[in-house]
């Protein structure tokens, strides 16, 4: 899609200026009302995206001194030309972000993910209202949504007897006089959505110095000043985590039945530990300023954070390592993270402290030599999986990992390009440029099958298509496309050999349809025919086809 000339000019100017470091990186948004008129005075909110991540620590409690990049909430107001300019404070990076725009007149829209230097035109629509059945109870709403590109966007909390949101599907936590509820709501433009605070409730009482939050949302604490939390209905089914004295419990749901009065929380297998279970921590040198120690363990092929302790003047004592593949990770501002097996440190070995490392900067180019934006990279320090960093390239093809320590492996793990690995014995201080290869492709079409076994198209239906590698060697391990029946697909970035599994699924006429196939790279284009999953209907369809072939 081509940008309007005015927005394209803004974007080109912003990219050139940012490249020359003449102006701070900026995200430009032009807003228009339903009549296509520019809107002045619209209020915008943008949540920035960190330049790099440490995936092992996703879901860890926020700590300003932990050396982990944190998103910034930026605000802007549209000028007389309907343009908002989001800029980070001096010295703060702005790589990409997503957000929301609203007006005092009740218009608004979700702002899709955009790079710094990028521009977008946003058409505002009437906001939807979220309220209670009577509309008289005040409440506070924490909402988050998944945008079309997969970005998960938590919106700022809003309070009142009615909360206005742009059209979209949301996961919400709401708190009122009757406690907490957890729900999924679909908000339509100009419509009214009702929250229900009814249902049985359970009051939980936490121990001193403890915090309660939904799994994966440490910023949303549920307890009051007395350490109690009243949960109702579906909130009782939410996986909850307790943080107490630096230790994080496994996610727990509140079991039924409802207990009378107050239920002590967490359960017995929570975070509490006897002093006799603690081990002294030996450190190989002083901890850097602001260093934080994290404990992680592999659960279902992903890391779960179990420990978060600041490394101040006194070295902390550690709980016994949990069962499984458990590690200790230390991060600090402006330093390369380090990791060690928890069992090794528990046996008395000294834990290395983060060093300054060297900033790793990568510039990505496609096969035509142009900048390749939004490419997914990984850097894996040798033998230290929890210290793996990920980064994405910006609009100019530049990815910034922050400080890392060599030796290690730089990986291209993007579905648009062939997987690549580059061993680094040292980190080049001058940065590096990578020329990316599109690799082999898998292409084809997906159709519904009619009773004659022929491919047909059906407007309005959506097909979700997934490609998987049965060998488990592809990064990412699966690729997904959403298309209309009869639409063509292409998966790129594949090796020149091997075979893959394709799975397609769709809903039609209230029934689930699906198809699957094994495809070999280098073969002909694929045609997937979606059939009823109901075995009786599928058998009837095939029997009808057999009879018609016999009659002929």
VOGU-3710 file (C-alpha; in Angstrom, 3 decimals, decimal comma):
1> xxxxxxxxxx> 0,000/0,000/0,000  1,368/3,396/-0,943  1,288/6,167/1,633  -0,427/9,456/0,748  2,105/11,960/-0,582  2,059/14,105/2,578  2,647/11,112/4,873  5,296/9,645/2,585  7,136/12,966/2,673  6,942/13,036/6,479
11> xxxxxxxxxx> 8,299/9,494/6,679  11,161/10,095/4,257  12,128/13,300/6,024  12,016/11,599/9,431  14,191/8,697/8,322  16,788/10,985/6,786  16,839/13,218/9,856  17,091/10,318/12,280  19,900/8,789/10,249  21,823/12,041/10,390
21> xxxxxxxxxx> 21,008/12,442/14,116  19,505/15,850/13,385  16,196/15,314/15,197  14,967/12,754/17,724  13,359/9,634/16,198  9,659/10,289/15,700  6,511/8,300/14,907  4,072/10,354/12,820  0,319/9,729/12,839  -2,251/11,608/10,773
31> xxxxxxxxxx> -5,778/11,252/12,192  -9,063/11,770/10,340  -12,702/11,498/11,381  -15,352/9,322/9,668  -15,977/12,120/7,142  -12,258/12,059/6,215  -11,558/15,443/7,810  -8,295/15,998/9,683  -8,769/16,077/13,460  -6,986/18,619/15,653
41> xxxxxxxxxx> -6,630/18,089/19,402  -6,760/14,281/19,332  -4,886/12,721/22,268  -2,470/9,931/21,406  -0,712/7,360/23,574  2,179/5,209/22,317  3,876/2,326/24,157  7,420/1,958/22,883  9,060/-1,362/22,060  12,500/-2,105/23,565
51> xxxxxxxxxx> 15,372/-2,487/21,100  16,270/-5,885/22,560  14,833/-8,528/24,887  16,106/-11,235/27,204  13,331/-13,837/26,605  14,313/-15,913/29,652  13,185/-12,997/31,844  9,847/-12,293/30,162  7,274/-11,901/32,915  9,861/-10,917/35,523
61> xxxxxxxxxx> 8,818/-8,186/37,977  9,865/-4,710/36,860  13,014/-3,316/38,430  14,339/0,024/37,203  17,854/-0,980/38,228  17,851/-4,395/36,554  19,442/-3,280/33,299  16,517/-4,574/31,232  15,052/-2,182/28,654  11,544/-1,139/29,623
71> xxxxxxxxxx> 8,841/0,354/27,377  8,038/4,045/27,654  4,542/5,528/27,493  4,629/8,558/25,174  1,837/11,077/24,656  1,130/13,524/21,841  -1,659/15,830/20,654  -2,580/16,326/16,999  -1,925/19,761/15,510  -4,134/21,777/13,172
81> xxxxxxxxxx> -3,168/19,447/10,312  -4,275/16,404/12,291  -0,695/15,154/12,835  0,615/13,640/16,064  4,375/13,438/16,631  5,535/10,895/19,198  9,080/11,575/20,434  10,984/9,996/23,294  12,620/12,149/25,977  16,208/13,208/25,335
91> xxxxxxxxxx> 18,574/10,284/25,643  15,813/7,651/25,506  15,626/5,345/22,470  12,555/5,103/20,251  12,611/2,032/18,018  8,959/1,156/17,417  5,648/1,281/19,240  1,885/0,829/19,164  -0,901/2,599/21,005  -4,218/4,387/20,847
101> xxxxxxxxxx> -5,703/7,728/19,748  -8,893/9,299/21,182  -10,791/12,565/21,015  -12,941/14,420/23,539  -15,857/13,956/21,102  -15,793/10,177/21,527  -13,813/9,081/18,471  -10,795/6,812/18,577  -8,771/3,943/17,133  -6,012/1,543/18,047
111> xxxxxxxxxx> -2,649/2,605/16,628  -0,889/-0,315/14,886  2,806/-0,985/15,450  5,007/1,523/13,664  8,736/2,169/13,427  10,349/5,430/14,430  10,518/7,489/11,255  7,345/5,842/9,982  4,019/7,508/9,273  0,464/6,200/9,207
121> xxxxxxxxxx> -2,988/7,587/8,526  -5,515/6,551/11,168  -9,253/6,708/10,560  -11,128/7,362/13,814  -14,465/5,741/14,592  -16,906/6,119/17,505  -15,513/4,576/20,684  -17,332/1,731/22,392  -18,449/1,992/26,025  -17,615/-0,593/28,703
131> xxxxxxxxxx> -19,805/-0,317/31,802  -21,770/-2,320/34,367  -25,386/-3,481/34,168  -26,686/-0,417/36,035  -23,996/1,983/34,861  -23,724/3,352/38,394  -20,792/1,404/39,889  -17,329/2,940/39,569  -14,559/0,566/38,497  -11,044/0,556/37,065
141> xxxxxxxxxx> -10,309/-1,347/33,867  -6,983/-2,808/32,712  -7,351/-3,892/29,067  -4,953/-5,415/26,587  -5,439/-6,525/22,995  -3,603/-8,405/20,262  -3,110/-6,355/17,112  -3,275/-7,771/13,588  0,508/-8,294/13,424  0,514/-10,237/16,715
151> xxxxxxxxxx> 1,703/-7,354/18,914  0,219/-7,598/22,414  -0,732/-4,083/23,548  -1,634/-3,374/27,197  -3,575/-0,115/27,438  -3,272/2,320/30,362  -5,825/1,726/33,153  -9,009/3,797/33,056  -11,477/4,505/35,854  -15,095/5,618/35,996
161> xxxxxxxxxx> -18,649/4,360/35,750  -18,027/3,967/32,030  -14,768/3,374/30,165  -14,356/4,100/26,454  -12,258/1,882/24,181  -11,615/1,686/20,432  -13,260/-1,204/18,620  -11,415/-4,475/19,202  -11,167/-7,711/21,177  -9,747/-7,324/24,683
171> xxxxxxxxxx> -8,655/-9,321/27,676  -9,657/-7,223/30,695  -9,172/-7,150/34,438  -11,655/-4,927/36,238  -11,758/-3,889/39,898  -14,704/-2,391/41,718  -16,350/-2,467/45,135  -17,246/-6,139/44,531  -13,663/-7,201/43,875  -11,799/-8,348/40,755
181> xxxxxxxxxx> -13,141/-9,969/37,595  -11,283/-11,306/34,549  -12,986/-11,447/31,187  -12,714/-11,228/27,435  -14,848/-8,564/25,771  -15,532/-7,593/22,197  -15,998/-3,845/21,791  -17,751/-2,559/18,663  -17,719/1,039/17,467  -20,457/3,052/19,155
191> xxxxxxxxxx> -21,758/0,047/21,112  -22,144/-0,715/24,829  -20,439/-3,708/26,496  -21,477/-4,791/29,992  -19,198/-6,181/32,707  -20,631/-8,597/35,249  -19,324/-8,432/38,815  -21,723/-11,176/39,925  -20,758/-14,698/40,918  -19,166/-16,268/43,962
201> xxxxxxxxxx> -16,127/-14,553/45,369  -13,099/-15,733/47,304  -11,026/-13,422/49,500  -7,321/-14,275/49,547  -4,934/-13,127/52,286  -1,258/-12,794/51,406  1,669/-12,974/53,835  3,560/-9,774/54,702  5,630/-8,154/51,923  3,912/-10,243/49,239
211> xxxxxxxxxx> 2,353/-9,180/45,945  -0,234/-11,039/43,847  -0,471/-10,650/40,060  -1,779/-12,564/37,015  0,858/-14,748/35,358  2,743/-12,706/32,769  1,442/-9,361/34,089  3,663/-8,353/37,037  2,652/-4,703/36,587  -0,946/-5,521/37,653
221> xxxxxxxxxx> -0,987/-6,140/41,417  -4,272/-7,403/42,834  -3,847/-7,042/46,616  -5,008/-4,050/48,690  -3,052/-2,236/51,419  -3,894/-5,011/53,899  -2,536/-7,696/51,552  -5,992/-9,051/50,668  -7,602/-9,611/47,256  -11,250/-10,449/46,496
231> xxxxxxxxxx> -11,611/-12,445/43,261  -14,930/-13,256/41,603  -16,165/-15,702/38,964  -13,656/-16,200/36,135  -10,895/-14,368/38,052  -10,715/-17,483/40,222  -9,678/-19,455/37,112  -6,794/-17,116/36,236  -3,247/-18,394/36,838  -1,869/-16,228/39,669
241> xxxxxxxxxx> 1,706/-15,626/40,830  2,890/-14,491/44,264  6,097/-12,485/44,722  7,441/-12,672/48,262  10,938/-11,694/49,398  12,249/-12,002/45,852  10,735/-15,445/45,213  8,015/-16,103/42,660  5,521/-18,914/43,072  4,464/-21,169/40,193
251> xxxxxxxxxx> 1,219/-19,963/38,574  -1,777/-21,273/40,581  -5,512/-21,125/40,044  -7,710/-20,754/43,104  -9,193/-24,230/43,611  -12,844/-24,799/44,398  -15,037/-24,957/46,269  -15,239/-21,429/47,659  -13,878/-21,426/51,209  -15,804/-19,448/53,849
261> xxxxxxxxxx> -14,098/-16,319/55,120  -10,512/-15,653/54,071  -8,247/-18,219/52,391  -4,487/-17,916/53,097  -2,515/-17,603/49,884  -0,306/-18,937/48,267  -0,827/-22,672/48,730  1,768/-24,775/50,548  3,917/-25,262/47,434  4,172/-21,486/46,991
271> xxxxxxxxxx> 7,166/-19,219/47,571  7,767/-19,621/51,293  10,918/-21,553/52,293  12,575/-22,447/55,566  15,849/-20,720/56,389  17,490/-24,142/56,482  16,745/-24,543/52,761  18,782/-21,460/51,858  22,333/-21,528/50,509  24,985/-18,806/50,682
281> xxxxxxxxxx> 25,822/-17,189/47,336  29,485/-16,849/46,405  30,187/-14,082/43,901  33,331/-13,904/41,754  33,926/-10,242/42,420  31,771/-7,264/43,410  28,368/-6,873/41,816  27,964/-3,928/39,404  25,716/-1,090/40,521  22,074/-1,969/40,000
291> xxxxxxxxxx> 22,713/-5,681/39,379  19,809/-8,085/39,898  19,948/-11,869/40,257  17,204/-13,917/38,589  16,499/-17,621/38,919  14,824/-19,369/35,968  13,744/-22,942/35,236  12,637/-24,540/31,972  8,913/-25,407/31,976  7,212/-26,619/28,760
301> xxxxxxxxxx> 10,208/-25,582/26,606  10,208/-22,025/27,991  11,882/-20,312/30,932  9,845/-19,385/34,019  11,235/-16,837/36,481  11,337/-18,138/40,075  13,668/-15,630/41,752  14,412/-11,885/41,523  16,882/-10,495/44,084  18,913/-7,264/43,987
311> xxxxxxxxxx> 22,645/-7,775/44,489  23,431/-4,992/46,929  26,272/-4,831/49,444  25,235/-8,086/51,128  25,148/-11,212/48,969  21,708/-12,872/49,204  21,062/-16,429/50,284  19,580/-18,724/47,663  16,861/-21,333/47,908  17,747/-24,839/46,803
321> xxxxxxxxxx> 17,619/-25,153/42,990  14,240/-26,318/41,691  13,927/-29,601/39,840  14,677/-29,502/36,148  16,916/-27,319/33,997  17,446/-24,371/36,382  19,772/-21,404/35,927  20,866/-18,201/37,638  21,040/-15,061/35,496  22,611/-11,737/36,496
331> xxxxxxxxxx> 21,837/-8,507/34,643  23,055/-4,965/35,262  22,778/-1,609/33,470  25,213/-1,208/30,550  26,590/-4,731/31,041  26,406/-8,075/29,247  24,203/-10,607/31,084  25,765/-13,741/32,530  24,251/-17,118/33,447  25,287/-20,295/35,246
341> xxxxxxxxxx> 23,562/-23,580/36,114  21,850/-23,189/39,487  23,114/-26,561/40,679  26,732/-25,553/39,997  26,410/-22,439/42,152  24,523/-24,385/44,840  27,478/-26,792/44,993  29,739/-23,898/46,000  31,068/-22,474/42,720  31,375/-18,689/42,491
351> xxxxxxxxxx> 28,868/-16,863/40,289  30,475/-14,622/37,662  29,354/-11,019/37,562  28,321/-9,124/34,394  31,109/-7,412/32,486  30,857/-4,374/30,259  30,777/-6,474/27,088  30,673/-4,871/23,636  27,539/-3,429/21,975  26,471/-5,671/19,094
361> xxxxxxxxxx> 25,012/-3,727/16,169  23,835/-5,389/12,971  22,647/-3,861/9,696  20,424/-6,119/7,567  20,109/-5,906/3,774  17,855/-7,908/1,458  18,949/-9,550/-1,798  18,547/-6,244/-3,654  20,863/-4,424/-1,245  18,087/-2,396/0,394
371> xxxxxxxxxx> 17,590/-2,081/4,144  15,625/-5,033/5,560  13,305/-3,801/8,358  11,774/-5,824/11,200  14,116/-8,805/10,822  14,296/-11,099/13,858  17,826/-11,794/15,165  19,187/-13,743/18,145  22,550/-13,693/19,912  23,341/-16,776/21,984
381> xxxxxxxxxx> 26,449/-16,622/24,212  28,308/-19,929/24,043  26,597/-22,479/26,292  24,425/-19,904/28,085  20,876/-20,307/26,766  19,208/-18,070/29,432  21,490/-15,162/28,395  20,141/-15,291/24,823  19,154/-11,860/23,512  16,735/-11,088/20,680
391> xxxxxxxxxx> 16,504/-7,921/18,607  14,646/-6,701/15,524  15,915/-4,371/12,833  14,406/-0,900/12,548  13,162/0,944/9,459  16,761/1,397/8,312  17,616/-2,279/8,815  19,586/-1,678/12,031  19,371/-4,043/15,022  20,941/-3,200/18,396
401> xxxxxxxxxx> 21,528/-5,930/21,009  23,159/-3,712/23,615  26,237/-5,146/25,385  26,992/-8,838/24,774  29,921/-11,142/25,519  31,692/-13,346/22,983  32,140/-16,063/21,982  28,643/-16,645/20,768  26,406/-17,230/17,759  24,429/-14,591/15,846
411> xxxxxxxxxx> 21,314/-16,072/14,245  18,814/-14,909/11,652  15,495/-16,393/12,833  12,947/-14,605/10,661  10,183/-16,337/8,644  10,924/-14,169/5,588  14,565/-15,188/5,241  16,641/-18,334/5,286  17,898/-19,285/8,751  21,543/-18,333/9,168
421> xxxxxxxxxx> 24,138/-18,671/11,916  27,392/-16,768/12,286  29,897/-17,734/14,989  31,511/-14,703/16,633  34,791/-15,138/18,491  34,680/-11,410/19,171  32,070/-8,696/18,841  33,101/-6,180/16,160  33,055/-2,746/17,755  32,375/-1,180/14,353
431> xxxxxxxxxx> 29,211/-3,248/13,860  28,491/-5,651/11,038  26,353/-5,925/7,909  24,465/-9,079/6,912  23,120/-9,802/3,432  19,989/-11,915/3,879  18,833/-14,743/1,625  15,138/-15,331/0,915  15,829/-19,055/0,533  13,432/-21,597/-0,932
441> xxxxxxxxxx> 9,669/-21,127/-0,928  6,540/-23,238/-0,519  3,514/-21,907/-2,436  -0,016/-22,977/-3,212  -3,731/-22,363/-2,772  -6,360/-23,394/-0,188  -9,979/-24,162/-1,183  -13,097/-25,716/0,292  -14,116/-29,001/-1,326  -17,718/-29,431/-2,507
451> xxxxxxxxxx> -19,617/-32,719/-2,664  -18,049/-33,510/-6,051  -14,580/-33,279/-4,597  -13,780/-30,121/-6,570  -12,159/-27,038/-5,091  -14,554/-24,136/-4,446  -14,190/-20,658/-3,023  -16,397/-19,142/-0,318  -16,292/-15,414/0,251  -16,234/-14,284/3,846
461> xxxxxxxxxx> -14,521/-17,344/5,297  -11,029/-17,134/6,770  -8,451/-19,902/6,606  -5,559/-20,199/9,068  -2,636/-21,995/7,475  0,371/-23,277/9,433  3,665/-24,718/8,184  5,654/-26,872/10,609  9,028/-28,550/10,469  8,770/-32,186/11,696
471> xxxxxxxxxx> 12,539/-32,177/12,335  12,291/-29,171/14,670  15,171/-27,391/12,925  13,332/-24,369/11,489  13,384/-21,025/13,343  10,727/-20,024/14,146  9,480/-23,609/14,408  6,152/-22,816/12,680  4,978/-20,246/10,126  1,377/-19,004/9,939
481> xxxxxxxxxx> -0,641/-17,241/7,251  -4,258/-16,030/7,284  -6,015/-15,924/3,923  -9,367/-16,186/2,212  -10,431/-19,437/0,571  -9,057/-19,547/-2,946  -6,238/-17,233/-1,913  -2,656/-18,106/-2,640  0,076/-18,414/-0,032  3,861/-18,421/-0,029
491> xxxxxxxxxx> 6,144/-19,396/2,836  9,687/-18,127/2,291  12,970/-18,525/4,154  13,079/-22,329/3,805  16,095/-24,578/3,150  16,605/-25,922/-0,361  15,720/-29,465/0,698  13,487/-31,338/3,124  9,758/-31,715/3,640  7,247/-29,859/5,828
501> xxxxxxxxxx> 3,742/-30,323/7,160  0,949/-27,950/6,184  -2,196/-27,632/8,323  -5,237/-25,555/7,311  -8,344/-24,868/9,414  -11,500/-22,800/8,931  -15,066/-22,396/10,207  -17,863/-22,629/7,651  -21,597/-23,011/8,179  -20,944/-23,406/11,890
511> xxxxxxxxxx> -18,678/-26,411/11,315  -14,923/-26,857/11,409  -13,155/-27,716/8,167  -9,510/-28,756/7,886  -6,817/-30,135/5,610  -3,240/-31,252/5,946  -0,452/-32,364/3,652  3,251/-33,142/3,522  5,105/-31,001/0,988  8,635/-31,316/-0,345
521> xxxxxxxxxx> 10,716/-28,276/-1,191  11,281/-28,036/-4,925  7,993/-29,707/-5,842  4,913/-28,282/-7,566  2,602/-25,736/-5,986  0,273/-27,203/-3,354  -3,536/-27,345/-3,457  -5,110/-27,945/-0,052  -8,789/-28,964/-0,076  -10,644/-28,288/3,169
531> xxxxxxxxxx> -13,119/-30,999/4,251  -15,589/-31,378/7,111  -13,975/-32,649/10,310  -17,250/-34,370/11,200  -16,549/-38,007/10,192  -20,195/-38,702/9,307  -20,426/-35,681/6,991  -17,059/-36,483/5,439  -18,118/-40,109/4,873  -21,424/-38,964/3,349
541> xxxxxxxxxx> -19,589/-36,577/1,031  -17,220/-39,271/-0,186  -20,041/-41,855/-0,610  -22,035/-39,390/-2,720  -18,988/-38,815/-4,905  -18,499/-42,599/-5,291  -22,130/-43,128/-6,378  -21,979/-40,329/-8,934  -18,779/-41,774/-10,402  -20,447/-45,229/-10,604
551> xx> -23,539/-43,815/-12,324  -21,341/-42,245/-14,962
//
